[in-house]
Structures are given as structure tokens and as C-alpha cells.
């Protein structure tokens, strides 16, 4: 089912990343939040008052929800040689 009132999904993303680098390691902490609004989902609907057409249910795309993803990540990189480095990322998503 077409939906003339369907709007685009919207995303706002914030990220802060202070970084420190020395001769022996590189490290940073990343703090982020992504806000999503007007998420599109497929919902049951009707077409000309009918919930089924030819035995198949009628669906329509609608803007129904909002969500967010946020978290903190710690990143550390330690050089082992000129060509090799050990890297670790420790995420926390809340």
C-alpha cells in the first residue's frame, strides 16, 4: 500500500573523541550518541476497507518509532615493531 504521508527517517549523530599519543602507545576514548526518529516499519493496514486482497494481508510503510544508540569505547594501540601493532577496542553500549 502506498503511503503519501510517509516521511524520511532522520538521524542525528554526536561523537567526542579525545586522543593521546606517546612513543609507546596511542589511546582514545570515544563517547557517542545516535538519535533516530521517524523510523519506518511495515504495519498491517486496509485497502478500500479490506484487510486482505486475494487472500494476502495488506501492509503499509509508516513512520512509527524512535530509538537511540549510545556508548563509550576505549581504544588502545601499542606498536610491537615498525610493521606490527597490537590494538584493542573495549566498547560499552548502553
ABEGO torsion letter per residue (X at the ends): XBBAABBBBBBBBBBBBBBBBBAABBBBBBBBBBBBBGBBBBBBBBBGGBABBGGBBBBBBBBABBBBBBEBBBBBBBBABAABBBBBBBBBBX
